Amino acid sequence: MPTLTGLGLLLLGRLLLIVGLRRRAPLAVPGAPREWLTVTFARRPLEASLGRLAVRTCGVEGVKVRLRRRTARVSGRSLATDLAAAGAQLSGNLEQGLERLPLASPPSVSVGLRRAAT
């Protein structure tokens, strides 16, 4: 019985170690370094801000933004007939929005649009 308990605790410990070492999305995005100040931006409000900026793009709706370490992934629906042009416009708007923020290294933007149901 003690060996089964020890084996169970060993497996539980390894499972917790694996879960703890798994890479996840960062909770904060580092800002540009200053002389005496360290700035970080919380990931979720930054995602919400980019989502609001994306919705302002003409013909884009239902936007979902996921900010990862090096990439901002944006998915949504578009009423435009040319999805490539709408995606390029959306990508440009988001890149301009990210350039205005003092981030240490602005993430690249990846846009995926699909046609909205009419």
Backbone hydrogen bonds, N-H to C=O, Kabsch-Sander energy under -0.5 kcal/mol:
donor,donor_aa,acceptor,acceptor_aa,energy
5,T,1,M,-1.9
6,G,2,P,-2.4
7,L,3,T,-2.5
8,G,4,L,-2.4
9,L,5,T,-2.4
10,L,6,G,-2.3
11,L,7,L,-2.4
12,L,8,G,-2.3
13,G,9,L,-2.5
14,R,10,L,-2.2
15,L,11,L,-2.3
16,L,12,L,-2.4
17,L,13,G,-2.1
18,I,14,R,-2.5
19,V,15,L,-2.4
20,G,16,L,-2.2
21,L,17,L,-1.6
22,R,18,I,-0.8
22,R,19,V,-0.5
29,V,41,F,-3.4
31,G,39,V,-3.5
32,A,102,P,-3.3
34,R,37,L,-1.5
39,V,37,L,-0.5
41,F,29,V,-2.9
43,R,27,L,-2.2
46,L,42,A,-1.4
47,E,43,R,-2.4
48,A,44,R,-2.4
49,S,45,P,-2.4
50,L,46,L,-2.2
51,G,47,E,-2.2
52,R,48,A,-2.3
53,L,49,S,-2.0
54,A,50,L,-2.3
55,V,51,G,-2.0
56,R,52,R,-1.1
57,T,54,A,-1.3
60,V,57,T,-1.7
61,E,77,R,-3.0
64,K,75,S,-3.0
66,R,73,R,-2.7
68,R,66,R,-0.6
68,R,71,T,-3.1
72,A,108,S,-3.2
73,R,66,R,-2.9
73,R,71,T,-0.7
74,V,72,A,-0.5
74,V,110,S,-3.2
75,S,64,K,-2.5
76,G,112,G,-1.7
77,R,61,E,-2.9
78,S,114,R,-2.2
79,L,59,G,-2.8
83,L,81,T,-0.9
86,A,82,D,-1.9
87,G,83,L,-2.5
88,A,84,A,-2.2
89,Q,85,A,-2.3
90,L,86,A,-2.4
91,S,87,G,-2.6
92,G,88,A,-2.3
93,N,89,Q,-2.3
94,L,90,L,-2.3
95,E,91,S,-2.4
96,Q,92,G,-2.2
97,G,93,N,-2.0
98,L,94,L,-2.3
99,E,95,E,-2.0
100,R,96,Q,-1.4
101,L,97,G,-0.6
101,L,98,L,-0.6
103,L,101,L,-2.1
104,A,30,P,-2.1
108,S,70,R,-2.4
110,S,72,A,-2.7
112,G,74,V,-2.8
114,R,76,G,-1.8
116,A,78,S,-2.5
